């Protein structure tokens, strides 16, 4: 990890999504699927078989549900499987076993819960693309238009997306219940799961509420970041896996310390990618976050440091549903020139350094330690 004394490179010289120079580091950070996570292939298989079984139930009701089953099956493919990977390694670090009872089911439950969150989040954000494909609400709206159906196409797409997300939520709960039944720590795992659901939805509520206000405090931004993303992305998956694996109180505390650093860094990187990423890499239009006027730490720091002219640029383009690439470029320039981007990159680097130091102290086997370090790197220095 680079410190400020290592060389003359400024963080503002970095392309967002890249790490500071480190000759010992790999040129391209590994993704979770490349880290040989214990049981990740089993998670993929379990998701595919369970979704297929549920979809058979749906189409047995009526063939007209086929578009819903196709949308869900397609949406469940791909993705980083990041939460599943943290869950599985958390379980291995606690148990020392290749697969602690219930860990695969819990990891699959996390992925279905995440899919529900993505479907609903895309709807709330009015996003048209996800992973290079139409989002669920957009796909159903387009189908409505092609069929020349009655009523408003966007309203129809929104209703179908709510139903699709609700199905994934119920299926995720079924899988978590199965994980709990398979483990002696099932009740404790269920408590972790319940807290995760409540905190994610609380964070989402605060995020949506924040979009209605002209200004947002740094404390409010950090509260949303912590509960909507940081804890849900890393802490709860690690704690869920660790609990199923019989982790000690000390190990669970270490997992929490690691996870809060990595989770915050992950979300800060996501915020940077949301404005500075490229659609061919991210699979999402670059205008989305600016169009939604997302009150991220990146934006909050820029507002805090902006001149009157710079604030006018932000006021004009953030939250503008018709913003174009030129407007995004203008926002990008303000984020750079106010120093907001550099400050966020500095925060990410500090969090990554702290996380890796925590990994080094965890009472886990060397394979788990290396995997958690690699996952940390993958979260922090990704570009999509």
Secondary structure, DSSP 8 states (H G I E B T S, - for coil): ---TTS-S--GGGS-TT-----TTS-SS---GGGTT-TTHHHHHHHHHHHHHHHHHHHHHH-GGGHHHHHHHHHHTSSS--HHHHHHHHHHHHHH-SSS-TTHHHHHHHHHHHHHHHHHHHHHHHT--EETTEE-HHHHHHHHHHHHT-SS-HHHHHHHHHHHHHHHHHHHHHHHHHHHHHHSTTHHHHHHHHHHHHHHHHHHHHHHHHHTTSS---HHHHHHHIIIIIIIIIIIHHHHHHHHHTT--HHHHHHHHHHHHHHHHHHHHHHHHHHHH--HHHHSS-TTHHHHHT---HHHHHHHHH--HHHHHHHHHHTT-TT--HHHHHHHHHHHHHTTHHHHHHHHHHHHHHHHHHHHHHSSS-HHHHHHHHHHHHHHHS---
